[in-house]
Amino acid sequence: MILKYFTILPITAYLIYIVIKYGIQKSISESAYELPEGRKLIFFIALVSTSMLMITGYVIEQPEIKADSIVLFFAGLGICYTASAYNFKENKIVETWHMAGAYGGYILGYVFIVIVFGLNSVFFIIPSLILIWIVNRIEYKRQKYDIFYVKETNRYYRAKTTQNNFVWWAEIIGLITIYLATIL
């Protein structure tokens, strides 16, 4: 089924938009605060549609209900909780809801990988964690020079990236890792 290959498009389009318009943020969730008030729904739509499409694409391929599809469902549900509480800086309850969804979504995503691939999951998880560390180091060094070229204006600008973006890269690489596990 071809659907599963396009499941990551909504979040990819959103992240490309955010990076071009606002730069790399502290986390994917922080990017919602960069959006103008009328566009915050874009964050919600990107996360929910990606989660639901990923689950649907996987379940269509593997229609029998097993532990892996149940865990993936709850991982996607966690990301939907995260999306529903995009204004997590509002108060402690919303922040708790948001963080529980985010951590739960990613942890259950990695549990899904372990269920599907068993001991072979180290080929996904270990490289993913190493890549998170490497990308964070590279990004930290790049920020010292913080200049990039914008072709449309033929000018160099200071990057709009934030300094503490380890969570951003961890989320991106985690998302890619879980996505690859669902399509393999």
One Martini backbone bead per residue (centre of mass of N, CA, C, O) as a GRO file, in nm:
protein
  184
    1MET     BB    1   0.096   0.037   0.023
    2ILE     BB    2   0.134   0.384  -0.042
    3LEU     BB    3   0.047   0.551   0.210
    4LYS     BB    4   0.296   0.505   0.406
    5TYR     BB    5   0.493   0.706   0.238
    6PHE     BB    6   0.298   0.980   0.315
    7THR     BB    7   0.272   1.019   0.635
    8ILE     BB    8   0.512   1.252   0.670
    9LEU     BB    9   0.422   1.515   0.515
   10PRO     BB   10   0.286   1.712   0.717
   11ILE     BB   11   0.537   1.751   0.907
   12THR     BB   12   0.738   1.829   0.691
   13ALA     BB   13   0.598   2.084   0.590
   14TYR     BB   14   0.595   2.226   0.861
   15LEU     BB   15   0.905   2.225   0.919
   16ILE     BB   16   0.989   2.379   0.669
   17TYR     BB   17   0.831   2.632   0.731
   18ILE     BB   18   0.962   2.698   1.003
   19VAL     BB   19   1.258   2.714   0.915
   20ILE     BB   20   1.221   2.936   0.702
   21LYS     BB   21   1.059   3.148   0.885
   22TYR     BB   22   1.197   3.081   1.208
   23GLY     BB   23   1.362   2.843   1.244
   24ILE     BB   24   1.518   2.676   1.478
   25GLN     BB   25   1.400   2.528   1.756
   26LYS     BB   26   1.377   2.379   2.061
   27SER     BB   27   1.102   2.264   1.946
   28ILE     BB   28   0.823   2.170   1.797
   29SER     BB   29   0.635   2.304   2.008
   30GLU     BB   30   0.767   2.590   2.005
   31SER     BB   31   0.674   2.662   1.712
   32ALA     BB   32   0.380   2.747   1.785
   33TYR     BB   33   0.472   3.032   1.908
   34GLU     BB   34   0.554   3.158   1.622
   35LEU     BB   35   0.279   3.160   1.545
   36PRO     BB   36   0.016   3.301   1.463
   37GLU     BB   37  -0.288   3.281   1.598
   38GLY     BB   38  -0.436   3.179   1.324
   39ARG     BB   39  -0.194   2.931   1.281
   40LYS     BB   40  -0.191   2.710   1.516
   41LEU     BB   41  -0.350   2.479   1.368
   42ILE     BB   42  -0.115   2.365   1.202
   43PHE     BB   43   0.017   2.203   1.425
   44PHE     BB   44  -0.217   2.015   1.482
   45ILE     BB   45  -0.253   1.898   1.195
   46ALA     BB   46   0.032   1.782   1.156
   47LEU     BB   47   0.035   1.583   1.397
   48VAL     BB   48  -0.234   1.430   1.361
   49SER     BB   49  -0.203   1.340   1.066
   50THR     BB   50   0.058   1.184   1.102
   51SER     BB   51  -0.037   0.985   1.318
   52MET     BB   52  -0.287   0.869   1.167
   53LEU     BB   53  -0.140   0.784   0.906
   54MET     BB   54   0.064   0.593   1.033
   55ILE     BB   55  -0.139   0.399   1.155
   56THR     BB   56  -0.304   0.339   0.901
   57GLY     BB   57  -0.071   0.239   0.720
   58TYR     BB   58   0.003   0.001   0.907
   59VAL     BB   59  -0.278  -0.142   0.938
   60ILE     BB   60  -0.325  -0.203   0.639
   61GLU     BB   61  -0.076  -0.394   0.622
   62GLN     BB   62  -0.165  -0.497   0.938
   63PRO     BB   63  -0.476  -0.600   1.030
   64GLU     BB   64  -0.384  -0.747   1.262
   65ILE     BB   65  -0.414  -0.756   1.600
   66LYS     BB   66  -0.139  -0.637   1.781
   67ALA     BB   67   0.095  -0.510   1.977
   68ASP     BB   68   0.213  -0.310   1.769
   69SER     BB   69  -0.056  -0.160   1.693
   70ILE     BB   70  -0.126  -0.070   1.980
   71VAL     BB   71   0.129   0.093   2.042
   72LEU     BB   72   0.108   0.282   1.798
   73PHE     BB   73  -0.161   0.404   1.876
   74PHE     BB   74  -0.059   0.528   2.152
   75ALA     BB   75   0.160   0.698   2.028
   76GLY     BB   76  -0.029   0.870   1.851
   77LEU     BB   77  -0.204   0.970   2.086
   78GLY     BB   78   0.022   1.126   2.226
   79ILE     BB   79   0.065   1.328   1.992
   80CYS     BB   80  -0.224   1.437   2.005
   81TYR     BB   81  -0.199   1.552   2.287
   82THR     BB   82   0.023   1.747   2.218
   83ALA     BB   83  -0.142   1.908   2.007
   84SER     BB   84  -0.381   1.991   2.206
   85ALA     BB   85  -0.127   2.128   2.392
   86TYR     BB   86   0.029   2.380   2.251
   87ASN     BB   87  -0.023   2.574   2.520
   88PHE     BB   88   0.194   2.477   2.759
   89LYS     BB   89   0.252   2.774   2.902
   90GLU     BB   90  -0.014   2.842   3.051
   91ASN     BB   91  -0.008   2.572   3.238
   92LYS     BB   92   0.045   2.289   3.425
   93ILE     BB   93  -0.170   2.103   3.300
   94VAL     BB   94  -0.099   2.143   3.001
   95GLU     BB   95   0.196   2.064   3.029
   96THR     BB   96   0.148   1.776   3.128
   97TRP     BB   97  -0.013   1.680   2.886
   98HIS     BB   98   0.201   1.741   2.675
   99MET     BB   99   0.442   1.574   2.794
  100ALA     BB  100   0.301   1.302   2.812
  101GLY     BB  101   0.251   1.279   2.508
  102ALA     BB  102   0.543   1.307   2.408
  103TYR     BB  103   0.684   1.087   2.571
  104GLY     BB  104   0.485   0.861   2.506
  105GLY     BB  105   0.513   0.865   2.198
  106TYR     BB  106   0.820   0.805   2.184
  107ILE     BB  107   0.842   0.559   2.365
  108LEU     BB  108   0.628   0.388   2.211
  109GLY     BB  109   0.779   0.400   1.943
  110TYR     BB  110   1.024   0.235   2.050
  111VAL     BB  111   0.861  -0.009   2.141
  112PHE     BB  112   0.760  -0.078   1.863
  113ILE     BB  113   1.037  -0.146   1.748
  114VAL     BB  114   1.095  -0.380   1.943
  115ILE     BB  115   0.852  -0.555   1.864
  116VAL     BB  116   0.912  -0.580   1.557
  117PHE     BB  117   1.254  -0.634   1.577
  118GLY     BB  118   1.369  -0.678   1.840
  119LEU     BB  119   1.703  -0.713   1.851
  120ASN     BB  120   1.722  -0.544   1.579
  121SER     BB  121   1.655  -0.255   1.702
  122VAL     BB  122   1.947  -0.151   1.740
  123PHE     BB  123   1.958  -0.053   1.433
  124PHE     BB  124   1.775   0.198   1.521
  125ILE     BB  125   1.831   0.314   1.808
  126ILE     BB  126   2.134   0.363   1.833
  127PRO     BB  127   2.174   0.540   1.578
  128SER     BB  128   1.969   0.751   1.665
  129LEU     BB  129   2.117   0.846   1.925
  130ILE     BB  130   2.383   0.916   1.787
  131LEU     BB  131   2.265   1.119   1.584
  132ILE     BB  132   2.162   1.318   1.788
  133TRP     BB  133   2.440   1.389   1.902
  134ILE     BB  134   2.582   1.476   1.639
  135VAL     BB  135   2.386   1.696   1.545
  136ASN     BB  136   2.413   1.867   1.797
  137ARG     BB  137   2.714   1.930   1.765
  138ILE     BB  138   2.703   2.059   1.487
  139GLU     BB  139   2.494   2.279   1.555
  140TYR     BB  140   2.659   2.415   1.776
  141LYS     BB  141   2.896   2.497   1.590
  142ARG     BB  142   2.731   2.654   1.374
  143GLN     BB  143   2.622   2.881   1.570
  144LYS     BB  144   2.884   3.043   1.586
  145TYR     BB  145   2.837   3.146   1.272
  146ASP     BB  146   2.523   3.209   1.203
  147ILE     BB  147   2.530   3.202   0.875
  148PHE     BB  148   2.319   3.271   0.587
  149TYR     BB  149   2.189   3.215   0.261
  150VAL     BB  150   1.961   3.414   0.064
  151LYS     BB  151   1.865   3.390  -0.256
  152GLU     BB  152   1.628   3.597  -0.303
  153THR     BB  153   1.824   3.848  -0.175
  154ASN     BB  154   2.136   3.820  -0.186
  155ARG     BB  155   2.190   3.747   0.132
  156TYR     BB  156   2.311   3.767   0.454
  157TYR     BB  157   2.219   3.593   0.761
  158ARG     BB  158   2.111   3.546   1.060
  159ALA     BB  159   2.023   3.301   1.235
  160LYS     BB  160   1.708   3.180   1.396
  161THR     BB  161   1.830   3.004   1.589
  162THR     BB  162   1.849   2.830   1.867
  163GLN     BB  163   2.058   2.711   2.108
  164ASN     BB  164   1.846   2.496   2.246
  165ASN     BB  165   1.804   2.214   2.011
  166PHE     BB  166   1.801   1.913   2.107
  167VAL     BB  167   1.499   1.842   2.100
  168TRP     BB  168   1.451   1.885   1.806
  169TRP     BB  169   1.647   1.659   1.707
  170ALA     BB  170   1.525   1.429   1.866
  171GLU     BB  171   1.245   1.446   1.732
  172ILE     BB  172   1.325   1.413   1.439
  173ILE     BB  173   1.478   1.142   1.464
  174GLY     BB  174   1.250   0.988   1.602
  175LEU     BB  175   1.045   1.022   1.375
  176ILE     BB  176   1.210   0.883   1.154
  177THR     BB  177   1.249   0.613   1.295
  178ILE     BB  178   0.949   0.540   1.327
  179TYR     BB  179   0.876   0.563   1.033
  180LEU     BB  180   1.069   0.345   0.923
  181ALA     BB  181   0.938   0.116   1.090
  182THR     BB  182   0.651   0.136   0.945
  183ILE     BB  183   0.767   0.078   0.636
  184LEU     BB  184   0.933  -0.208   0.679
   0.00000   0.00000   0.00000
